[in-house]
Amino acid sequence: MVQGHVNLNTEKTEQWIQEYVDGWVEFFKKQTDTGKVADYIPKLEEADPNSLGITIIGKKGTEIRSGDVEHEFSIQSISKVLSFITACMDRGIAYVLQRVDVEPTGEAFNSIMHLEVKGHQRPFNPLVNSGAITTSSLLSGNTSDEKLEPLFQLMEKIIGRRPEIDIDVYVSERDTSMRNRAIGYYLLEEGYLESDLGVTLETYFKQCSINVTTDDLARIGLVLSNDGIHPETEEIIIPRNIVRIAKSLMLTCGMYDASGKFASYVGIPAKSGVSGGILAVVPPRVRENELPFLSGCGIGVFGPALDKQGNSVAGIKLLRHIANSWDLSLF
């Protein structure tokens, strides 16, 4: 395995970084057999468990790609970050946070125990399913297509193209997500939802079924790293105050009930999805040593073999190694 820090005192900096990342991806690709693909959504079960790819895009234009980066995959729970941002931009931060909290929870992402047992007055955060479904209900519009249009527009501004919904994944989720339907009915009974249950769930299933690549995730991460400003056009895509909340949520709640460990050992805002995707954000940082991406970067990872929490097994190990080698941690 390639060890040590990248030497930046060379004209071949980007080549050196590429070689290091290639070596790391090759090493961690051998560890995908410790996880398994999500089998409770039939379409996701078709993914190759041995896949692993990463894209890193820096503010200054450096782009590193390695492994299986050509695959399109459904965004799944990573969409929760974007729907939260969209709802805040549409309805206002105060309005959204009156209905969805920003507290971490150590429970599984599809649990509603905190609502039933602890008597919490709103879902703990928008990155667990109860909070995400509630957030989907807050999006303006009478149909799922109307609700998702601002989200698509947001993504198009960031990644430079309009993404598409994988209809097969959407149908697979719609027809098998009994737990999410149960959560939806509970939220409806308790008065959390602001739109028709059918429309709300259709919106949620569709947003999770949007196809992306590691490049797309890295570009989203780069804009978040840059406080919502597109580094190429200098356009303010997302207001800074919304970005700050989104990154805080990713750091404390983004990796399901392994968020605390990820924050401790990797130390950067991130959000995972059960298709194997990870969106990671590296803000600018000050270090005494010259290290890669000191001005910040966005990272997109794809590795569909998951651990028990629903996170990419090899993807987390790869990110942890990169974070330690390049001192990416916020702490």
C-alpha positions in Angstrom: 0.0 0.0 0.0 1.2 3.5 -0.8 2.3 5.3 2.4 3.2 8.7 3.6 2.4 12.3 2.6 2.3 13.6 -0.9 5.3 15.8 -1.7 4.0 19.1 -3.1 7.4 20.6 -3.8 7.4 19.4 -7.4 6.0 20.4 -10.8 4.2 17.1 -11.0 2.0 17.7 -7.9 -1.2 16.5 -9.5 0.4 13.5 -11.0 1.8 12.6 -7.5 -1.6 13.0 -5.9 -3.2 10.8 -8.7 -0.7 8.1 -8.1 -1.3 8.1 -4.4 -5.1 7.9 -4.8 -4.8 5.2 -7.4 -2.8 3.1 -4.9 -5.2 3.7 -2.0 -8.2 2.8 -4.1 -6.6 -0.4 -5.3 -5.8 -1.3 -1.7 -9.2 -0.6 -0.2 -11.0 -2.2 -3.2 -9.8 -5.5 -1.8 -11.8 -4.9 1.4 -15.2 -4.6 -0.2 -15.9 -8.3 0.7 -16.4 -7.3 4.3 -19.8 -5.7 3.4 -22.8 -6.4 1.3 -25.1 -4.5 -1.1 -28.5 -3.3 0.1 -30.9 -6.2 -0.6 -34.1 -4.7 0.9 -34.4 -2.5 -2.3 -34.3 -5.2 -5.1 -32.9 -2.9 -7.7 -29.9 -2.0 -5.5 -29.1 -5.6 -5.0 -27.9 -5.7 -8.7 -24.9 -3.5 -7.9 -21.4 -5.0 -8.1 -20.2 -5.2 -4.5 -16.6 -5.0 -5.6 -16.9 -1.5 -7.1 -15.1 1.4 -5.6 -14.5 4.8 -7.1 -13.6 8.3 -5.9 -13.6 11.8 -7.4 -11.9 14.8 -5.7 -12.4 18.3 -7.1 -10.5 21.2 -5.6 -11.3 24.9 -5.5 -8.3 25.7 -7.6 -9.2 23.3 -10.4 -7.4 20.1 -9.4 -9.5 17.1 -10.3 -8.6 13.5 -9.2 -10.5 10.5 -10.3 -9.7 6.9 -9.5 -11.5 3.5 -9.7 -15.1 3.0 -10.8 -16.1 6.6 -11.4 -18.1 6.0 -14.6 -21.0 4.3 -12.8 -24.2 6.1 -12.4 -26.0 5.2 -9.1 -29.1 6.5 -7.3 -28.4 9.2 -4.8 -30.6 7.7 -2.1 -30.2 9.4 1.4 -27.6 11.9 0.1 -30.7 13.6 -1.4 -31.8 14.5 2.1 -29.1 17.2 2.3 -30.4 18.7 -1.0 -34.1 18.6 -0.1 -33.3 20.2 3.2 -31.4 23.0 1.5 -34.1 23.4 -1.1 -36.8 23.6 1.6 -34.8 26.2 3.5 -34.3 28.3 0.4 -38.0 28.0 -0.4 -39.7 28.3 2.9 -37.0 29.9 5.1 -34.8 28.4 7.7 -37.0 29.3 10.7 -40.1 27.7 9.1 -38.2 24.5 8.3 -36.6 24.2 11.7 -39.9 24.7 13.5 -40.9 21.4 11.9 -37.6 19.4 11.8 -34.9 19.6 14.5 -31.1 19.5 14.0 -30.2 17.1 16.8 -28.2 13.9 16.2 -29.7 10.6 17.2 -27.9 7.3 17.9 -30.8 5.3 16.4 -31.2 3.7 13.0 -32.1 6.0 10.1 -35.5 4.3 9.7 -36.5 4.4 13.4 -39.2 6.5 14.9 -38.6 5.5 18.4 -37.5 9.0 19.4 -41.0 10.2 18.3 -43.0 7.4 19.9 -41.1 6.8 23.2 -39.2 10.0 23.9 -42.2 12.2 23.0 -40.0 14.5 20.8 -42.2 17.2 19.2 -40.6 16.9 15.8 -38.2 14.6 13.9 -34.7 14.8 15.3 -33.1 15.9 12.1 -33.7 16.0 8.3 -31.2 13.2 7.6 -33.2 10.4 9.2 -36.1 9.1 7.3 -38.8 10.6 9.5 -37.2 14.0 9.1 -36.5 13.6 5.4 -40.1 12.6 4.7 -41.3 15.6 6.7 -39.0 17.8 4.7 -40.3 16.5 1.5 -43.8 17.5 2.6 -42.5 21.1 3.1 -41.4 21.5 -0.5 -43.8 23.7 -2.4 -46.1 22.2 -5.0 -49.2 20.0 -5.4 -47.5 17.1 -7.2 -44.2 15.3 -6.7 -42.8 16.8 -10.0 -43.7 20.3 -8.8 -42.0 19.7 -5.5 -38.9 18.3 -7.0 -38.4 21.0 -9.7 -36.5 23.4 -7.4 -34.2 20.6 -6.3 -33.5 19.6 -9.9 -32.7 23.3 -10.7 -30.4 23.5 -7.8 -28.5 20.3 -8.9 -28.3 21.6 -12.5 -26.7 24.8 -11.4 -24.1 22.9 -9.4 -23.2 19.9 -11.6 -23.9 21.5 -15.0 -26.6 19.1 -16.2 -30.1 18.1 -15.2 -30.0 14.7 -13.6 -32.6 12.1 -14.2 -34.6 9.7 -12.0 -33.9 6.1 -12.4 -37.4 4.8 -12.9 -36.5 1.2 -12.1 -35.1 2.2 -8.8 -38.0 4.4 -8.1 -40.5 1.6 -8.8 -38.4 -0.8 -6.7 -38.4 1.6 -3.7 -42.1 2.5 -4.1 -43.2 -1.1 -4.2 -41.0 -2.4 -1.3 -40.6 0.5 1.2 -43.2 -0.6 3.7 -41.2 0.8 6.6 -41.2 4.3 5.0 -44.9 4.0 4.4 -45.4 3.2 8.0 -43.3 6.2 9.0 -45.4 8.3 6.7 -48.6 7.2 8.2 -47.3 7.9 11.7 -46.2 11.4 10.7 -49.5 12.0 9.1 -51.4 10.9 12.2 -49.3 13.2 14.4 -49.7 16.2 12.1 -46.1 16.5 10.9 -46.8 16.5 7.2 -47.9 19.5 5.2 -48.9 17.8 2.0 -50.9 14.7 0.9 -49.2 11.5 2.2 -49.2 9.9 -1.3 -47.6 13.0 -2.9 -45.1 13.3 0.0 -43.9 9.7 -0.3 -43.8 9.8 -4.1 -41.6 12.9 -3.8 -39.3 11.2 -1.3 -39.0 8.0 -3.3 -38.3 10.0 -6.5 -35.6 12.2 -4.9 -33.8 9.1 -3.6 -33.9 7.6 -7.1 -32.0 10.5 -8.8 -29.0 9.2 -10.7 -25.6 10.7 -10.0 -21.9 10.0 -10.4 -18.9 10.5 -8.1 -18.2 13.6 -10.2 -21.6 15.0 -9.4 -21.2 14.4 -5.7 -17.7 16.0 -5.7 -19.1 19.1 -7.4 -21.9 19.4 -4.9 -19.3 19.0 -2.1 -17.1 21.6 -3.6 -19.9 24.2 -3.6 -20.7 23.4 0.0 -17.0 23.7 0.8 -17.0 27.1 -0.8 -19.9 28.3 1.4 -22.5 27.9 -1.4 -20.5 29.8 -4.1 -19.8 28.1 -7.4 -16.0 28.4 -7.7 -16.0 28.7 -11.5 -18.9 31.1 -12.0 -18.6 32.8 -8.6 -22.4 32.7 -8.5 -24.0 32.3 -5.0 -25.9 29.0 -5.5 -26.9 28.5 -1.8 -27.0 31.2 0.9 -24.1 30.8 3.3 -26.3 30.5 6.4 -28.1 27.5 4.9 -24.8 25.9 3.9 -23.5 26.2 7.5 -26.5 24.4 8.9 -26.3 21.7 6.2 -22.6 21.1 6.9 -23.2 20.9 10.6 -26.0 18.3 10.0 -23.7 16.3 7.8 -20.9 16.3 10.4 -23.2 15.2 13.3 -25.9 13.2 11.5 -24.7 12.3 8.0 -23.4 8.8 8.5 -26.5 7.2 10.1 -25.8 5.9 13.6 -22.1 5.8 12.9 -21.9 9.6 12.6 -20.0 10.0 15.9 -17.3 7.5 14.9 -17.0 9.1 11.4 -16.7 12.6 12.9 -14.0 11.3 15.4 -11.9 9.3 12.9 -12.4 11.2 9.6 -13.6 14.6 10.9 -15.3 16.1 7.8 -18.9 16.7 6.9 -20.3 13.8 4.9 -23.6 12.1 3.9 -24.0 8.5 2.8 -26.6 6.6 0.9 -27.5 2.9 0.8 -26.5 2.7 -2.9 -23.0 3.1 -1.7 -22.5 6.8 -2.4 -20.8 9.2 0.0 -20.8 13.0 -0.4 -17.9 14.6 1.6 -17.0 18.3 2.1 -13.5 19.5 3.0 -13.6 23.2 4.0 -10.5 25.4 3.6 -8.1 24.9 6.4 -4.8 26.4 7.8 -1.9 24.0 8.3 1.8 24.5 8.8 2.6 21.8 6.3 1.9 22.1 2.6 -0.8 19.5 1.9 -3.3 18.8 -0.9 -6.5 20.8 -1.1 -5.8 23.3 1.6 -8.2 25.6 0.0 -11.0 23.0 0.2 -12.5 20.4 -2.0 -15.5 18.2 -2.6 -15.3 14.4 -2.6 -17.6 11.9 -4.2 -17.3 8.2 -3.4 -19.1 5.1 -4.7 -18.7 1.7 -3.1 -22.0 -0.3 -2.9 -20.8 -2.9 -0.3 -22.2 -1.6 3.0 -21.6 -2.1 6.7 -24.3 -2.8 9.2 -25.1 0.9 9.5 -25.7 1.3 5.8 -22.4 3.0 4.9 -19.9 2.0 2.2 -17.4 -0.3 3.9 -14.5 0.5 1.6 -15.6 4.1 1.0 -15.3 4.9 4.7 -11.9 3.2 5.0 -10.7 5.1 1.9 -11.9 8.5 3.3 -10.4 7.8 6.7 -7.0 7.1 5.1 -7.1 10.1 2.9 -8.2 12.4 5.8 -5.4 11.1 8.0 -2.8 11.3 5.2 -3.7 14.8 4.2 -4.9 16.1 7.6 -8.3 17.0 6.3 -10.1 16.8 9.7 -11.7 20.0 11.0 -10.3 19.2 14.5 
